[in-house]
Amino acid sequence: MNTKLTLRLDDELIRGAKRYAARSGKSVSRLVGDYFAILESGGEAADVALTPRVRRLLGALAGVAVDEQDYLRHLEDKHR
């Protein structure tokens, strides 16, 4: 059963969500539903389909010791 839910969000956030939904071929309602499903499952997105880009990235850093400091160094080098 589907039930209507009203959300009050910032206008720019809504515009961004609609743009993302259009690019991904999903409705905003579907995006919100997928997000709630992830929250309900404790962060595990087992029943949410991954995009091809995300699927390609899975396991890319397996076994690599990278931390926040590495990322900060990367950003500093990038923006010099």
mmCIF file of the N, C-alpha and C atoms, coordinates in Angstrom:
data_MODEL
# 
_entry.id   MODEL 
# 
loop_
_atom_site.group_PDB 
_atom_site.id 
_atom_site.type_symbol 
_atom_site.label_atom_id 
_atom_site.label_alt_id 
_atom_site.label_comp_id 
_atom_site.label_asym_id 
_atom_site.label_entity_id 
_atom_site.label_seq_id 
_atom_site.pdbx_PDB_ins_code 
_atom_site.Cartn_x 
_atom_site.Cartn_y 
_atom_site.Cartn_z 
_atom_site.occupancy 
_atom_site.B_iso_or_equiv 
_atom_site.pdbx_formal_charge 
_atom_site.auth_seq_id 
_atom_site.auth_comp_id 
_atom_site.auth_asym_id 
_atom_site.auth_atom_id 
_atom_site.pdbx_PDB_model_num 
ATOM 1   N N  . MET A 1 1  ? 0.843  -1.178 0.000   1.00 0.00 ? 1  MET A N  1 
ATOM 2   C CA . MET A 1 1  ? 0.000  0.000  0.000   1.00 0.00 ? 1  MET A CA 1 
ATOM 3   C C  . MET A 1 1  ? 0.890  1.244  0.000   1.00 0.00 ? 1  MET A C  1 
ATOM 4   N N  . ASN A 1 2  ? 0.600  2.186  -0.860  1.00 0.00 ? 2  ASN A N  1 
ATOM 5   C CA . ASN A 1 2  ? 1.319  3.454  -0.892  1.00 0.00 ? 2  ASN A CA 1 
ATOM 6   C C  . ASN A 1 2  ? 0.543  4.499  -0.115  1.00 0.00 ? 2  ASN A C  1 
ATOM 7   N N  . THR A 1 3  ? 1.255  5.270  0.679   1.00 0.00 ? 3  THR A N  1 
ATOM 8   C CA . THR A 1 3  ? 0.663  6.330  1.474   1.00 0.00 ? 3  THR A CA 1 
ATOM 9   C C  . THR A 1 3  ? 1.383  7.622  1.164   1.00 0.00 ? 3  THR A C  1 
ATOM 10  N N  . LYS A 1 4  ? 0.631  8.702  1.056   1.00 0.00 ? 4  LYS A N  1 
ATOM 11  C CA . LYS A 1 4  ? 1.214  10.003 0.747   1.00 0.00 ? 4  LYS A CA 1 
ATOM 12  C C  . LYS A 1 4  ? 1.951  10.541 1.969   1.00 0.00 ? 4  LYS A C  1 
ATOM 13  N N  . LEU A 1 5  ? 3.124  11.141 1.730   1.00 0.00 ? 5  LEU A N  1 
ATOM 14  C CA . LEU A 1 5  ? 3.943  11.749 2.774   1.00 0.00 ? 5  LEU A CA 1 
ATOM 15  C C  . LEU A 1 5  ? 4.318  13.146 2.310   1.00 0.00 ? 5  LEU A C  1 
ATOM 16  N N  . THR A 1 6  ? 4.105  14.132 3.147   1.00 0.00 ? 6  THR A N  1 
ATOM 17  C CA . THR A 1 6  ? 4.460  15.503 2.805   1.00 0.00 ? 6  THR A CA 1 
ATOM 18  C C  . THR A 1 6  ? 5.753  15.871 3.516   1.00 0.00 ? 6  THR A C  1 
ATOM 19  N N  . LEU A 1 7  ? 6.727  16.363 2.760   1.00 0.00 ? 7  LEU A N  1 
ATOM 20  C CA . LEU A 1 7  ? 8.006  16.793 3.312   1.00 0.00 ? 7  LEU A CA 1 
ATOM 21  C C  . LEU A 1 7  ? 8.185  18.277 3.054   1.00 0.00 ? 7  LEU A C  1 
ATOM 22  N N  . ARG A 1 8  ? 8.760  18.983 3.997   1.00 0.00 ? 8  ARG A N  1 
ATOM 23  C CA . ARG A 1 8  ? 9.090  20.391 3.810   1.00 0.00 ? 8  ARG A CA 1 
ATOM 24  C C  . ARG A 1 8  ? 10.603 20.491 3.727   1.00 0.00 ? 8  ARG A C  1 
ATOM 25  N N  . LEU A 1 9  ? 11.073 20.880 2.540   1.00 0.00 ? 9  LEU A N  1 
ATOM 26  C CA . LEU A 1 9  ? 12.506 20.938 2.286   1.00 0.00 ? 9  LEU A CA 1 
ATOM 27  C C  . LEU A 1 9  ? 12.859 22.252 1.609   1.00 0.00 ? 9  LEU A C  1 
ATOM 28  N N  . ASP A 1 10 ? 14.128 22.596 1.674   1.00 0.00 ? 10 ASP A N  1 
ATOM 29  C CA . ASP A 1 10 ? 14.644 23.780 1.017   1.00 0.00 ? 10 ASP A CA 1 
ATOM 30  C C  . ASP A 1 10 ? 14.384 23.692 -0.489  1.00 0.00 ? 10 ASP A C  1 
ATOM 31  N N  . ASP A 1 11 ? 14.004 24.823 -1.105  1.00 0.00 ? 11 ASP A N  1 
ATOM 32  C CA . ASP A 1 11 ? 13.683 24.847 -2.537  1.00 0.00 ? 11 ASP A CA 1 
ATOM 33  C C  . ASP A 1 11 ? 14.833 24.325 -3.396  1.00 0.00 ? 11 ASP A C  1 
ATOM 34  N N  . GLU A 1 12 ? 16.060 24.731 -3.084  1.00 0.00 ? 12 GLU A N  1 
ATOM 35  C CA . GLU A 1 12 ? 17.206 24.302 -3.881  1.00 0.00 ? 12 GLU A CA 1 
ATOM 36  C C  . GLU A 1 12 ? 17.433 22.797 -3.738  1.00 0.00 ? 12 GLU A C  1 
ATOM 37  N N  . LEU A 1 13 ? 17.221 22.272 -2.560  1.00 0.00 ? 13 LEU A N  1 
ATOM 38  C CA . LEU A 1 13 ? 17.353 20.830 -2.346  1.00 0.00 ? 13 LEU A CA 1 
ATOM 39  C C  . LEU A 1 13 ? 16.331 20.072 -3.190  1.00 0.00 ? 13 LEU A C  1 
ATOM 40  N N  . ILE A 1 14 ? 15.129 20.581 -3.252  1.00 0.00 ? 14 ILE A N  1 
ATOM 41  C CA . ILE A 1 14 ? 14.075 19.943 -4.053  1.00 0.00 ? 14 ILE A CA 1 
ATOM 42  C C  . ILE A 1 14 ? 14.433 19.995 -5.538  1.00 0.00 ? 14 ILE A C  1 
ATOM 43  N N  . ARG A 1 15 ? 14.902 21.145 -6.009  1.00 0.00 ? 15 ARG A N  1 
ATOM 44  C CA . ARG A 1 15 ? 15.296 21.256 -7.420  1.00 0.00 ? 15 ARG A CA 1 
ATOM 45  C C  . ARG A 1 15 ? 16.420 20.274 -7.745  1.00 0.00 ? 15 ARG A C  1 
ATOM 46  N N  . GLY A 1 16 ? 17.388 20.179 -6.837  1.00 0.00 ? 16 GLY A N  1 
ATOM 47  C CA . GLY A 1 16 ? 18.481 19.240 -7.042  1.00 0.00 ? 16 GLY A CA 1 
ATOM 48  C C  . GLY A 1 16 ? 17.995 17.798 -7.063  1.00 0.00 ? 16 GLY A C  1 
ATOM 49  N N  . ALA A 1 17 ? 17.074 17.481 -6.174  1.00 0.00 ? 17 ALA A N  1 
ATOM 50  C CA . ALA A 1 17 ? 16.530 16.117 -6.123  1.00 0.00 ? 17 ALA A CA 1 
ATOM 51  C C  . ALA A 1 17 ? 15.785 15.793 -7.412  1.00 0.00 ? 17 ALA A C  1 
ATOM 52  N N  . LYS A 1 18 ? 15.052 16.764 -7.941  1.00 0.00 ? 18 LYS A N  1 
ATOM 53  C CA . LYS A 1 18 ? 14.321 16.538 -9.193  1.00 0.00 ? 18 LYS A CA 1 
ATOM 54  C C  . LYS A 1 18 ? 15.277 16.358 -10.363 1.00 0.00 ? 18 LYS A C  1 
ATOM 55  N N  . ARG A 1 19 ? 16.354 17.137 -10.387 1.00 0.00 ? 19 ARG A N  1 
ATOM 56  C CA . ARG A 1 19 ? 17.355 16.974 -11.454 1.00 0.00 ? 19 ARG A CA 1 
ATOM 57  C C  . ARG A 1 19 ? 17.990 15.587 -11.373 1.00 0.00 ? 19 ARG A C  1 
ATOM 58  N N  . TYR A 1 20 ? 18.370 15.189 -10.152 1.00 0.00 ? 20 TYR A N  1 
ATOM 59  C CA . TYR A 1 20 ? 18.986 13.876 -9.965  1.00 0.00 ? 20 TYR A CA 1 
ATOM 60  C C  . TYR A 1 20 ? 18.008 12.767 -10.361 1.00 0.00 ? 20 TYR A C  1 
ATOM 61  N N  . ALA A 1 21 ? 16.760 12.903 -9.956  1.00 0.00 ? 21 ALA A N  1 
ATOM 62  C CA . ALA A 1 21 ? 15.747 11.902 -10.288 1.00 0.00 ? 21 ALA A CA 1 
ATOM 63  C C  . ALA A 1 21 ? 15.594 11.773 -11.800 1.00 0.00 ? 21 ALA A C  1 
ATOM 64  N N  . ALA A 1 22 ? 15.579 12.902 -12.496 1.00 0.00 ? 22 ALA A N  1 
ATOM 65  C CA . ALA A 1 22 ? 15.445 12.869 -13.955 1.00 0.00 ? 22 ALA A CA 1 
ATOM 66  C C  . ALA A 1 22 ? 16.635 12.163 -14.594 1.00 0.00 ? 22 ALA A C  1 
ATOM 67  N N  . ARG A 1 23 ? 17.844 12.442 -14.095 1.00 0.00 ? 23 ARG A N  1 
ATOM 68  C CA . ARG A 1 23 ? 19.044 11.803 -14.644 1.00 0.00 ? 23 ARG A CA 1 
ATOM 69  C C  . ARG A 1 23 ? 19.052 10.305 -14.367 1.00 0.00 ? 23 ARG A C  1 
ATOM 70  N N  . SER A 1 24 ? 18.548 9.918  -13.211 1.00 0.00 ? 24 SER A N  1 
ATOM 71  C CA . SER A 1 24 ? 18.614 8.505  -12.832 1.00 0.00 ? 24 SER A CA 1 
ATOM 72  C C  . SER A 1 24 ? 17.413 7.698  -13.319 1.00 0.00 ? 24 SER A C  1 
ATOM 73  N N  . GLY A 1 25 ? 16.408 8.377  -13.874 1.00 0.00 ? 25 GLY A N  1 
ATOM 74  C CA . GLY A 1 25 ? 15.235 7.673  -14.373 1.00 0.00 ? 25 GLY A CA 1 
ATOM 75  C C  . GLY A 1 25 ? 14.303 7.198  -13.276 1.00 0.00 ? 25 GLY A C  1 
ATOM 76  N N  . LYS A 1 26 ? 14.400 7.817  -12.114 1.00 0.00 ? 26 LYS A N  1 
ATOM 77  C CA . LYS A 1 26 ? 13.529 7.463  -10.996 1.00 0.00 ? 26 LYS A CA 1 
ATOM 78  C C  . LYS A 1 26 ? 12.725 8.683  -10.585 1.00 0.00 ? 26 LYS A C  1 
ATOM 79  N N  . SER A 1 27 ? 11.637 8.466  -9.887  1.00 0.00 ? 27 SER A N  1 
ATOM 80  C CA . SER A 1 27 ? 10.872 9.573  -9.321  1.00 0.00 ? 27 SER A CA 1 
ATOM 81  C C  . SER A 1 27 ? 11.520 10.007 -8.011  1.00 0.00 ? 27 SER A C  1 
ATOM 82  N N  . VAL A 1 28 ? 11.210 11.213 -7.587  1.00 0.00 ? 28 VAL A N  1 
ATOM 83  C CA . VAL A 1 28 ? 11.708 11.684 -6.289  1.00 0.00 ? 28 VAL A CA 1 
ATOM 84  C C  . VAL A 1 28 ? 11.154 10.783 -5.187  1.00 0.00 ? 28 VAL A C  1 
ATOM 85  N N  . SER A 1 29 ? 9.911  10.374 -5.329  1.00 0.00 ? 29 SER A N  1 
ATOM 86  C CA . SER A 1 29 ? 9.323  9.462  -4.334  1.00 0.00 ? 29 SER A CA 1 
ATOM 87  C C  . SER A 1 29 ? 10.116 8.162  -4.251  1.00 0.00 ? 29 SER A C  1 
ATOM 88  N N  . ARG A 1 30 ? 10.545 7.645  -5.391  1.00 0.00 ? 30 ARG A N  1 
ATOM 89  C CA . ARG A 1 30 ? 11.330 6.407  -5.396  1.00 0.00 ? 30 ARG A CA 1 
ATOM 90  C C  . ARG A 1 30 ? 12.687 6.618  -4.728  1.00 0.00 ? 30 ARG A C  1 
ATOM 91  N N  . LEU A 1 31 ? 13.324 7.780  -4.995  1.00 0.00 ? 31 LEU A N  1 
ATOM 92  C CA . LEU A 1 31 ? 14.607 8.082  -4.359  1.00 0.00 ? 31 LEU A CA 1 
ATOM 93  C C  . LEU A 1 31 ? 14.462 8.126  -2.841  1.00 0.00 ? 31 LEU A C  1 
ATOM 94  N N  . VAL A 1 32 ? 13.408 8.798  -2.368  1.00 0.00 ? 32 VAL A N  1 
ATOM 95  C CA . VAL A 1 32 ? 13.180 8.899  -0.928  1.00 0.00 ? 32 VAL A CA 1 
ATOM 96  C C  . VAL A 1 32 ? 12.881 7.519  -0.352  1.00 0.00 ? 32 VAL A C  1 
ATOM 97  N N  . GLY A 1 33 ? 12.064 6.749  -1.057  1.00 0.00 ? 33 GLY A N  1 
ATOM 98  C CA . GLY A 1 33 ? 11.752 5.391  -0.601  1.00 0.00 ? 33 GLY A CA 1 
ATOM 99  C C  . GLY A 1 33 ? 12.987 4.512  -0.522  1.00 0.00 ? 33 GLY A C  1 
ATOM 100 N N  . ASP A 1 34 ? 13.860 4.620  -1.531  1.00 0.00 ? 34 ASP A N  1 
ATOM 101 C CA . ASP A 1 34 ? 15.109 3.850  -1.510  1.00 0.00 ? 34 ASP A CA 1 
ATOM 102 C C  . ASP A 1 34 ? 15.969 4.251  -0.318  1.00 0.00 ? 34 ASP A C  1 
ATOM 103 N N  . TYR A 1 35 ? 16.039 5.551  -0.061  1.00 0.00 ? 35 TYR A N  1 
ATOM 104 C CA . TYR A 1 35 ? 16.835 6.041  1.069   1.00 0.00 ? 35 TYR A CA 1 
ATOM 105 C C  . TYR A 1 35 ? 16.275 5.516  2.392   1.00 0.00 ? 35 TYR A C  1 
ATOM 106 N N  . PHE A 1 36 ? 14.956 5.580  2.545   1.00 0.00 ? 36 PHE A N  1 
ATOM 107 C CA . PHE A 1 36 ? 14.347 5.068  3.778   1.00 0.00 ? 36 PHE A CA 1 
ATOM 108 C C  . PHE A 1 36 ? 14.600 3.573  3.927   1.00 0.00 ? 36 PHE A C  1 
ATOM 109 N N  . ALA A 1 37 ? 14.597 2.840  2.820   1.00 0.00 ? 37 ALA A N  1 
ATOM 110 C CA . ALA A 1 37 ? 14.874 1.400  2.886   1.00 0.00 ? 37 ALA A CA 1 
ATOM 111 C C  . ALA A 1 37 ? 16.293 1.148  3.370   1.00 0.00 ? 37 ALA A C  1 
ATOM 112 N N  . ILE A 1 38 ? 17.233 1.984  2.931   1.00 0.00 ? 38 ILE A N  1 
ATOM 113 C CA . ILE A 1 38 ? 18.616 1.854  3.383   1.00 0.00 ? 38 ILE A CA 1 
ATOM 114 C C  . ILE A 1 38 ? 18.701 2.123  4.884   1.00 0.00 ? 38 ILE A C  1 
ATOM 115 N N  . LEU A 1 39 ? 18.020 3.174  5.335   1.00 0.00 ? 39 LEU A N  1 
ATOM 116 C CA . LEU A 1 39 ? 18.019 3.492  6.767   1.00 0.00 ? 39 LEU A CA 1 
ATOM 117 C C  . LEU A 1 39 ? 17.434 2.350  7.584   1.00 0.00 ? 39 LEU A C  1 
ATOM 118 N N  . GLU A 1 40 ? 16.336 1.799  7.115   1.00 0.00 ? 40 GLU A N  1 
ATOM 119 C CA . GLU A 1 40 ? 15.650 0.721  7.831   1.00 0.00 ? 40 GLU A CA 1 
ATOM 120 C C  . GLU A 1 40 ? 16.511 -0.530 7.932   1.00 0.00 ? 40 GLU A C  1 
ATOM 121 N N  . SER A 1 41 ? 17.329 -0.768 6.900   1.00 0.00 ? 41 SER A N  1 
ATOM 122 C CA . SER A 1 41 ? 18.144 -1.977 6.898   1.00 0.00 ? 41 SER A CA 1 
ATOM 123 C C  . SER A 1 41 ? 19.463 -1.773 7.645   1.00 0.00 ? 41 SER A C  1 
ATOM 124 N N  . GLY A 1 42 ? 19.619 -0.651 8.320   1.00 0.00 ? 42 GLY A N  1 
ATOM 125 C CA . GLY A 1 42 ? 20.843 -0.399 9.072   1.00 0.00 ? 42 GLY A CA 1 
ATOM 126 C C  . GLY A 1 42 ? 21.994 0.029  8.197   1.00 0.00 ? 42 GLY A C  1 
ATOM 127 N N  . GLY A 1 43 ? 21.698 0.635  7.070   1.00 0.00 ? 43 GLY A N  1 
ATOM 128 C CA . GLY A 1 43 ? 22.752 1.119  6.195   1.00 0.00 ? 43 GLY A CA 1 
ATOM 129 C C  . GLY A 1 43 ? 23.129 0.153  5.100   1.00 0.00 ? 43 GLY A C  1 
ATOM 130 N N  . GLU A 1 44 ? 22.578 -1.045 5.125   1.00 0.00 ? 44 GLU A N  1 
ATOM 131 C CA . GLU A 1 44 ? 22.865 -2.029 4.082   1.00 0.00 ? 44 GLU A CA 1 
ATOM 132 C C  . GLU A 1 44 ? 21.885 -1.821 2.941   1.00 0.00 ? 44 GLU A C  1 
ATOM 133 N N  . ALA A 1 45 ? 22.395 -1.600 1.753   1.00 0.00 ? 45 ALA A N  1 
ATOM 134 C CA . ALA A 1 45 ? 21.555 -1.319 0.594   1.00 0.00 ? 45 ALA A CA 1 
ATOM 135 C C  . ALA A 1 45 ? 21.375 -2.563 -0.276  1.00 0.00 ? 45 ALA A C  1 
ATOM 136 N N  . ALA A 1 46 ? 21.073 -3.690 0.341   1.00 0.00 ? 46 ALA A N  1 
ATOM 137 C CA . ALA A 1 46 ? 21.006 -4.950 -0.393  1.00 0.00 ? 46 ALA A CA 1 
ATOM 138 C C  . ALA A 1 46 ? 19.915 -4.954 -1.456  1.00 0.00 ? 46 ALA A C  1 
ATOM 139 N N  . ASP A 1 47 ? 18.757 -4.335 -1.168  1.00 0.00 ? 47 ASP A N  1 
ATOM 140 C CA . ASP A 1 47 ? 17.657 -4.394 -2.124  1.00 0.00 ? 47 ASP A CA 1 
ATOM 141 C C  . ASP A 1 47 ? 17.567 -3.148 -3.003  1.00 0.00 ? 47 ASP A C  1 
ATOM 142 N N  . VAL A 1 48 ? 18.554 -2.284 -2.917  1.00 0.00 ? 48 VAL A N  1 
ATOM 143 C CA . VAL A 1 48 ? 18.579 -1.075 -3.743  1.00 0.00 ? 48 VAL A CA 1 
ATOM 144 C C  . VAL A 1 48 ? 19.573 -1.298 -4.872  1.00 0.00 ? 48 VAL A C  1 
ATOM 145 N N  . ALA A 1 49 ? 19.114 -1.142 -6.098  1.00 0.00 ? 49 ALA A N  1 
ATOM 146 C CA . ALA A 1 49 ? 19.971 -1.373 -7.261  1.00 0.00 ? 49 ALA A CA 1 
ATOM 147 C C  . ALA A 1 49 ? 21.076 -0.320 -7.325  1.00 0.00 ? 49 ALA A C  1 
ATOM 148 N N  . LEU A 1 50 ? 22.297 -0.764 -7.517  1.00 0.00 ? 50 LEU A N  1 
ATOM 149 C CA . LEU A 1 50 ? 23.428 0.139  -7.648  1.00 0.00 ? 50 LEU A CA 1 
ATOM 150 C C  . LEU A 1 50 ? 23.564 0.581  -9.094  1.00 0.00 ? 50 LEU A C  1 
ATOM 151 N N  . THR A 1 51 ? 23.990 1.809  -9.273  1.00 0.00 ? 51 THR A N  1 
ATOM 152 C CA . THR A 1 51 ? 24.231 2.297  -10.621 1.00 0.00 ? 51 THR A CA 1 
ATOM 153 C C  . THR A 1 51 ? 25.488 1.621  -11.165 1.00 0.00 ? 51 THR A C  1 
ATOM 154 N N  . PRO A 1 52 ? 25.636 1.564  -12.479 1.00 0.00 ? 52 PRO A N  1 
ATOM 155 C CA . PRO A 1 52 ? 26.840 0.947  -13.053 1.00 0.00 ? 52 PRO A CA 1 
ATOM 156 C C  . PRO A 1 52 ? 28.128 1.605  -12.546 1.00 0.00 ? 52 PRO A C  1 
ATOM 157 N N  . ARG A 1 53 ? 28.124 2.902  -12.368 1.00 0.00 ? 53 ARG A N  1 
ATOM 158 C CA . ARG A 1 53 ? 29.322 3.610  -11.889 1.00 0.00 ? 53 ARG A CA 1 
ATOM 159 C C  . ARG A 1 53 ? 29.688 3.138  -10.485 1.00 0.00 ? 53 ARG A C  1 
ATOM 160 N N  . VAL A 1 54 ? 28.710 3.018  -9.613  1.00 0.00 ? 54 VAL A N  1 
ATOM 161 C CA . VAL A 1 54 ? 28.981 2.575  -8.241  1.00 0.00 ? 54 VAL A CA 1 
ATOM 162 C C  . VAL A 1 54 ? 29.425 1.119  -8.238  1.00 0.00 ? 54 VAL A C  1 
ATOM 163 N N  . ARG A 1 55 ? 28.792 0.286  -9.065  1.00 0.00 ? 55 ARG A N  1 
ATOM 164 C CA . ARG A 1 55 ? 29.195 -1.124 -9.143  1.00 0.00 ? 55 ARG A CA 1 
ATOM 165 C C  . ARG A 1 55 ? 30.657 -1.262 -9.546  1.00 0.00 ? 55 ARG A C  1 
ATOM 166 N N  . ARG A 1 56 ? 31.123 -0.417 -10.481 1.00 0.00 ? 56 ARG A N  1 
ATOM 167 C CA . ARG A 1 56 ? 32.519 -0.473 -10.904 1.00 0.00 ? 56 ARG A CA 1 
ATOM 168 C C  . ARG A 1 56 ? 33.465 -0.092 -9.777  1.00 0.00 ? 56 ARG A C  1 
ATOM 169 N N  . LEU A 1 57 ? 33.017 0.739  -8.849  1.00 0.00 ? 57 LEU A N  1 
ATOM 170 C CA . LEU A 1 57 ? 33.877 1.190  -7.763  1.00 0.00 ? 57 LEU A CA 1 
ATOM 171 C C  . LEU A 1 57 ? 33.940 0.218  -6.591  1.00 0.00 ? 57 LEU A C  1 
ATOM 172 N N  . LEU A 1 58 ? 32.989 -0.689 -6.507  1.00 0.00 ? 58 LEU A N  1 
ATOM 173 C CA . LEU A 1 58 ? 32.962 -1.625 -5.388  1.00 0.00 ? 58 LEU A CA 1 
ATOM 174 C C  . LEU A 1 58 ? 34.265 -2.407 -5.311  1.00 0.00 ? 58 LEU A C  1 
ATOM 175 N N  . GLY A 1 59 ? 34.892 -2.371 -4.157  1.00 0.00 ? 59 GLY A N  1 
ATOM 176 C CA . GLY A 1 59 ? 36.116 -3.112 -3.926  1.00 0.00 ? 59 GLY A CA 1 
ATOM 177 C C  . GLY A 1 59 ? 37.366 -2.455 -4.465  1.00 0.00 ? 59 GLY A C  1 
ATOM 178 N N  . ALA A 1 60 ? 37.240 -1.264 -5.038  1.00 0.00 ? 60 ALA A N  1 
ATOM 179 C CA . ALA A 1 60 ? 38.401 -0.608 -5.646  1.00 0.00 ? 60 ALA A CA 1 
ATOM 180 C C  . ALA A 1 60 ? 39.501 -0.321 -4.630  1.00 0.00 ? 60 ALA A C  1 
ATOM 181 N N  . LEU A 1 61 ? 39.145 -0.093 -3.381  1.00 0.00 ? 61 LEU A N  1 
ATOM 182 C CA . LEU A 1 61 ? 40.145 0.209  -2.360  1.00 0.00 ? 61 LEU A CA 1 
ATOM 183 C C  . LEU A 1 61 ? 40.308 -0.917 -1.345  1.00 0.00 ? 61 LEU A C  1 
ATOM 184 N N  . ALA A 1 62 ? 39.860 -2.101 -1.703  1.00 0.00 ? 62 ALA A N  1 
ATOM 185 C CA . ALA A 1 62 ? 39.976 -3.234 -0.779  1.00 0.00 ? 62 ALA A CA 1 
ATOM 186 C C  . ALA A 1 62 ? 41.440 -3.485 -0.439  1.00 0.00 ? 62 ALA A C  1 
ATOM 187 N N  . GLY A 1 63 ? 41.745 -3.569 0.829   1.00 0.00 ? 63 GLY A N  1 
ATOM 188 C CA . GLY A 1 63 ? 43.100 -3.853 1.281   1.00 0.00 ? 63 GLY A CA 1 
ATOM 189 C C  . GLY A 1 63 ? 44.024 -2.649 1.286   1.00 0.00 ? 63 GLY A C  1 
ATOM 190 N N  . VAL A 1 64 ? 43.520 -1.479 0.921   1.00 0.00 ? 64 VAL A N  1 
ATOM 191 C CA . VAL A 1 64 ? 44.342 -0.269 0.886   1.00 0.00 ? 64 VAL A CA 1 
ATOM 192 C C  . VAL A 1 64 ? 44.112 0.503  2.182   1.00 0.00 ? 64 VAL A C  1 
ATOM 193 N N  . ALA A 1 65 ? 45.198 0.891  2.824   1.00 0.00 ? 65 ALA A N  1 
ATOM 194 C CA . ALA A 1 65 ? 45.095 1.652  4.073   1.00 0.00 ? 65 ALA A CA 1 
ATOM 195 C C  . ALA A 1 65 ? 45.036 3.143  3.736   1.00 0.00 ? 65 ALA A C  1 
ATOM 196 N N  . VAL A 1 66 ? 43.837 3.678  3.635   1.00 0.00 ? 66 VAL A N  1 
ATOM 197 C CA . VAL A 1 66 ? 43.627 5.093  3.328   1.00 0.00 ? 66 VAL A CA 1 
ATOM 198 C C  . VAL A 1 66 ? 42.814 5.669  4.474   1.00 0.00 ? 66 VAL A C  1 
ATOM 199 N N  . ASP A 1 67 ? 43.211 6.855  4.932   1.00 0.00 ? 67 ASP A N  1 
ATOM 200 C CA . ASP A 1 67 ? 42.449 7.479  6.003   1.00 0.00 ? 67 ASP A CA 1 
ATOM 201 C C  . ASP A 1 67 ? 42.112 8.921  5.631   1.00 0.00 ? 67 ASP A C  1 
ATOM 202 N N  . GLU A 1 68 ? 41.491 9.611  6.548   1.00 0.00 ? 68 GLU A N  1 
ATOM 203 C CA . GLU A 1 68 ? 41.050 10.978 6.309   1.00 0.00 ? 68 GLU A CA 1 
ATOM 204 C C  . GLU A 1 68 ? 42.227 11.908 6.008   1.00 0.00 ? 68 GLU A C  1 
ATOM 205 N N  . GLN A 1 69 ? 43.351 11.695 6.661   1.00 0.00 ? 69 GLN A N  1 
ATOM 206 C CA . GLN A 1 69 ? 44.527 12.529 6.414   1.00 0.00 ? 69 GLN A CA 1 
ATOM 207 C C  . GLN A 1 69 ? 45.022 12.379 4.969   1.00 0.00 ? 69 GLN A C  1 
ATOM 208 N N  . ASP A 1 70 ? 44.967 11.179 4.436   1.00 0.00 ? 70 ASP A N  1 
ATOM 209 C CA . ASP A 1 70 ? 45.337 10.962 3.037   1.00 0.00 ? 70 ASP A CA 1 
ATOM 210 C C  . ASP A 1 70 ? 44.439 11.776 2.118   1.00 0.00 ? 70 ASP A C  1 
ATOM 211 N N  . TYR A 1 71 ? 43.161 11.777 2.408   1.00 0.00 ? 71 TYR A N  1 
ATOM 212 C CA . TYR A 1 71 ? 42.210 12.531 1.597   1.00 0.00 ? 71 TYR A CA 1 
ATOM 213 C C  . TYR A 1 71 ? 42.470 14.031 1.706   1.00 0.00 ? 71 TYR A C  1 
ATOM 214 N N  . LEU A 1 72 ? 42.739 14.512 2.912   1.00 0.00 ? 72 LEU A N  1 
ATOM 215 C CA . LEU A 1 72 ? 43.025 15.937 3.099   1.00 0.00 ? 72 LEU A CA 1 
ATOM 216 C C  . LEU A 1 72 ? 44.286 16.342 2.331   1.00 0.00 ? 72 LEU A C  1 
ATOM 217 N N  . ARG A 1 73 ? 45.322 15.491 2.363   1.00 0.00 ? 73 ARG A N  1 
ATOM 218 C CA . ARG A 1 73 ? 46.530 15.765 1.582   1.00 0.00 ? 73 ARG A CA 1 
ATOM 219 C C  . ARG A 1 73 ? 46.220 15.824 0.082   1.00 0.00 ? 73 ARG A C  1 
ATOM 220 N N  . HIS A 1 74 ? 45.390 14.913 -0.368  1.00 0.00 ? 74 HIS A N  1 
ATOM 221 C CA . HIS A 1 74 ? 44.990 14.909 -1.765  1.00 0.00 ? 74 HIS A CA 1 
ATOM 222 C C  . HIS A 1 74 ? 44.305 16.230 -2.137  1.00 0.00 ? 74 HIS A C  1 
ATOM 223 N N  . LEU A 1 75 ? 43.400 16.696 -1.289  1.00 0.00 ? 75 LEU A N  1 
ATOM 224 C CA . LEU A 1 75 ? 42.698 17.947 -1.561  1.00 0.00 ? 75 LEU A CA 1 
ATOM 225 C C  . LEU A 1 75 ? 43.651 19.138 -1.561  1.00 0.00 ? 75 LEU A C  1 
ATOM 226 N N  . GLU A 1 76 ? 44.580 19.139 -0.636  1.00 0.00 ? 76 GLU A N  1 
ATOM 227 C CA . GLU A 1 76 ? 45.566 20.240 -0.595  1.00 0.00 ? 76 GLU A CA 1 
ATOM 228 C C  . GLU A 1 76 ? 46.394 20.257 -1.873  1.00 0.00 ? 76 GLU A C  1 
ATOM 229 N N  . ASP A 1 77 ? 46.862 19.106 -2.318  1.00 0.00 ? 77 ASP A N  1 
ATOM 230 C CA . ASP A 1 77 ? 47.643 19.032 -3.559  1.00 0.00 ? 77 ASP A CA 1 
ATOM 231 C C  . ASP A 1 77 ? 46.793 19.432 -4.764  1.00 0.00 ? 77 ASP A C  1 
ATOM 232 N N  . LYS A 1 78 ? 45.574 19.006 -4.780  1.00 0.00 ? 78 LYS A N  1 
ATOM 233 C CA . LYS A 1 78 ? 44.692 19.280 -5.899  1.00 0.00 ? 78 LYS A CA 1 
ATOM 234 C C  . LYS A 1 78 ? 44.406 20.769 -6.066  1.00 0.00 ? 78 LYS A C  1 
ATOM 235 N N  . HIS A 1 79 ? 44.299 21.478 -4.957  1.00 0.00 ? 79 HIS A N  1 
ATOM 236 C CA . HIS A 1 79 ? 43.883 22.886 -5.004  1.00 0.00 ? 79 HIS A CA 1 
ATOM 237 C C  . HIS A 1 79 ? 45.044 23.869 -4.813  1.00 0.00 ? 79 HIS A C  1 
ATOM 238 N N  . ARG A 1 80 ? 46.244 23.444 -5.098  1.00 0.00 ? 80 ARG A N  1 
ATOM 239 C CA . ARG A 1 80 ? 47.396 24.355 -5.029  1.00 0.00 ? 80 ARG A CA 1 
ATOM 240 C C  . ARG A 1 80 ? 47.526 25.158 -6.277  1.00 0.00 ? 80 ARG A C  1 
# 
